[in-house]
């Protein structure tokens, strides 16, 4: 046990485990061709499973995983390239961007509060789920300001992102959503960066508008929660 602790305490362990888990997830996803075998979801399961089986402290894993987490900022900034390439379309659709992200964010908050009341959840739990559709940094801050649990907020963001990443193509077909601008705004507003990775696969326009929706939805969610709950 002491040997395992020494090995896993190295930052290389967290990086190595994350990369291996992602490779396994990608392999299974491509091999099966099934949308529900999402590579990110499988990677999460692999990492959690190994930590539980070998009783590895989460702090040990985070020593290396935090290195990858620090890359999220630059990776998100890269999304600005697709936005710049679609700047003409962005100017033409400024009103739909504002209205779409506003209505989507409001619908997300209302649905969470309504379901929480039906399920008789306490306020801290409800507050933790409210910002589920925005990026982790914003969600954690919003949940904390509302008296929620940071850990639950982070988990809800991951679940929401994975769900959007997996089901976005299905809902696009279900609702006959043919406009790439609308597709991108819907995905980004509902499932932040994880959903945006799927939007990028669908096309450059979808990726650009999904990236924009992340920013607008984050700002609008913060404003709405301050107005409604504080």
C-alpha positions in Angstrom: 0.0 0.0 0.0 2.9 2.3 0.8 4.5 1.5 -2.5 1.3 2.4 -4.4 1.0 5.6 -2.5 4.6 6.6 -3.4 4.1 5.8 -7.1 0.7 7.6 -7.4 2.0 10.6 -5.5 4.1 11.5 -8.6 2.5 14.1 -10.9 3.3 11.8 -13.8 0.7 9.3 -12.5 -2.2 11.7 -12.8 -1.1 12.7 -16.3 -0.5 9.1 -17.4 -3.8 7.8 -16.0 -5.8 10.6 -17.6 -4.2 10.0 -21.1 -4.6 6.2 -20.9 -8.2 6.6 -19.8 -8.9 8.9 -22.7 -7.2 6.6 -25.2 -9.2 3.7 -23.9 -12.4 5.7 -24.2 -11.6 6.9 -27.7 -10.8 3.3 -28.8 -14.0 1.9 -27.5 -16.0 4.7 -29.0 -14.5 4.2 -32.5 -14.7 0.4 -32.2 -18.3 0.3 -31.2 -19.5 3.3 -33.2 -22.2 3.8 -30.6 -22.9 7.3 -29.4 -23.6 6.2 -25.9 -20.1 4.8 -25.6 -18.8 8.4 -25.3 -15.0 8.6 -25.0 -15.1 11.2 -22.2 -17.7 9.3 -20.2 -15.7 6.1 -20.5 -12.5 8.0 -19.5 -14.3 9.2 -16.3 -15.4 5.7 -15.5 -11.9 4.3 -16.0 -10.2 6.9 -13.8 -12.8 6.6 -11.0 -12.7 2.8 -11.2 -8.9 2.6 -10.8 -8.9 5.1 -7.9 -11.6 3.1 -6.1 -10.1 -0.4 -6.8 -6.6 0.5 -5.7 -7.8 3.0 -3.0 -5.7 5.8 -4.5 -6.2 9.2 -2.8 -7.8 11.7 -5.0 -5.1 14.3 -4.0 -2.5 11.9 -5.5 -4.3 11.8 -8.8 -4.8 15.6 -8.8 -1.1 16.2 -8.5 -0.8 15.3 -12.1 -4.4 15.9 -13.3 -4.1 19.5 -12.3 -1.5 20.0 -15.0 -4.0 19.0 -17.6 -6.7 21.1 -15.9 -4.4 24.1 -16.3 -4.5 23.6 -20.0 -8.2 24.2 -20.1 -7.7 28.0 -20.2 -5.5 28.0 -23.3 -7.6 25.3 -24.9 -10.8 27.4 -24.4 -9.0 30.5 -25.8 -8.3 28.6 -29.0 -12.0 28.5 -29.6 -11.7 32.2 -30.4 -10.2 31.2 -33.7 -13.4 29.7 -35.0 -15.3 32.7 -33.7 -13.0 35.0 -35.6 -13.4 33.0 -38.8 -17.2 33.3 -38.4 -17.2 37.0 -37.3 -19.4 38.1 -40.2 -22.1 35.6 -39.2 -21.7 36.6 -35.6 -22.5 40.2 -36.4 -25.5 39.1 -38.5 -26.9 37.0 -35.7 -26.2 39.1 -32.6 -29.9 39.3 -31.6 -30.5 35.5 -32.0 -27.4 34.9 -29.9 -28.6 37.1 -27.1 -32.2 35.9 -27.2 -31.2 32.2 -27.6 -28.7 32.2 -24.7 -31.0 34.2 -22.5 -34.0 31.9 -23.0 -31.8 28.8 -22.7 -30.2 29.9 -19.5 -33.6 30.9 -18.0 -35.2 27.6 -19.0 -32.3 25.7 -17.4 -32.7 27.6 -14.1 -36.5 27.3 -14.0 -36.4 23.5 -14.8 -33.9 22.9 -12.0 -35.9 24.8 -9.4 -39.2 23.2 -10.5 -37.8 19.7 -10.4 -36.1 20.3 -7.1 -39.4 21.4 -5.6 -41.2 18.3 -6.9 -38.4 16.1 -5.5 -38.4 18.1 -2.3 -34.7 18.8 -2.4 -33.2 21.1 0.2 -32.0 24.5 -0.9 -28.2 23.8 -0.8 -28.7 20.9 -3.1 -30.9 22.9 -5.5 -28.4 25.8 -5.4 -25.6 23.3 -6.4 -27.5 22.1 -9.5 -28.8 25.5 -10.7 -25.6 26.4 -12.6 -25.2 23.0 -14.2 -25.1 24.3 -17.8 -22.2 26.7 -17.5 -18.4 26.1 -17.2 -17.0 24.7 -14.0 -15.3 27.9 -12.8 -18.6 29.9 -13.1 -20.8 27.1 -11.8 -18.7 26.6 -8.6 -18.7 30.4 -7.9 -22.4 30.6 -8.4 -23.2 27.6 -6.3 -21.0 28.8 -3.5 -22.6 32.3 -3.5 -26.0 30.7 -3.3 -25.0 28.5 -0.4 -24.7 25.3 -2.4 -22.1 22.5 -2.4 -19.1 23.0 -4.6 -18.5 19.3 -5.2 -22.1 18.6 -6.3 -22.0 21.6 -8.6 -18.8 20.4 -10.3 -20.3 16.9 -10.7 -23.5 18.3 -12.2 -21.5 20.3 -14.7 -19.6 17.2 -15.8 -22.8 15.2 -16.1 -24.5 17.9 -18.1 -21.6 18.3 -20.4 -21.3 14.6 -21.1 -25.1 14.4 -21.7 -25.0 17.2 -24.2 -21.9 15.7 -25.9 -23.7 12.4 -26.3 -27.3 13.5 -27.1 -26.8 16.7 -29.1 -26.9 15.0 -32.5 -30.0 13.0 -31.5 -31.9 16.1 -30.4 -30.9 18.0 -33.5 -32.5 15.2 -35.6 -35.5 14.9 -33.2 -36.4 18.6 -33.5 -35.4 18.9 -37.1 -32.9 21.7 -36.2 -31.3 22.4 -39.6 -29.8 25.9 -39.0 -26.1 25.5 -38.0 -26.3 28.7 -36.0 -29.2 27.5 -33.9 -27.5 24.1 -33.4 -24.4 25.8 -32.1 -26.2 28.1 -29.8 -28.4 25.3 -28.4 -25.4 23.0 -27.7 -23.2 25.7 -26.1 -26.0 27.1 -23.9 -27.1 23.7 -22.7 -23.8 21.9 -22.2 -20.9 24.3 -22.2 -17.4 23.2 -23.3 -18.0 19.5 -23.4 -21.0 20.0 -25.7 -19.0 22.5 -27.8 -16.4 19.7 -28.6 -19.3 17.9 -30.3 -20.5 21.1 -32.0 -17.0 21.5 -33.5 -17.3 18.0 -34.9 -20.6 19.0 -36.5 -19.1 21.9 -38.3 -17.1 25.2 -38.0 -20.3 27.4 -37.7 -21.7 25.2 -35.0 -18.4 25.2 -33.1 -18.1 29.0 -33.4 -21.6 29.8 -32.1 -21.4 27.1 -29.4 -18.2 28.8 -28.2 -20.0 32.2 -28.1 -23.0 30.6 -26.3 -20.6 29.4 -23.5 -19.6 33.0 -22.7 -23.1 34.5 -23.0 -24.8 31.8 -21.1 -22.2 32.1 -18.3 -22.7 35.8 -17.9 -26.5 35.6 -18.2 -26.6 32.8 -15.6 -24.6 34.8 -13.1 -26.9 37.9 -13.6 -30.1 35.9 -13.4 -29.1 34.1 -10.2 -28.2 37.4 -8.6 -31.5 38.9 -9.6 -33.7 35.9 -8.7 -32.0 34.4 -5.7 -29.8 37.0 -4.0 
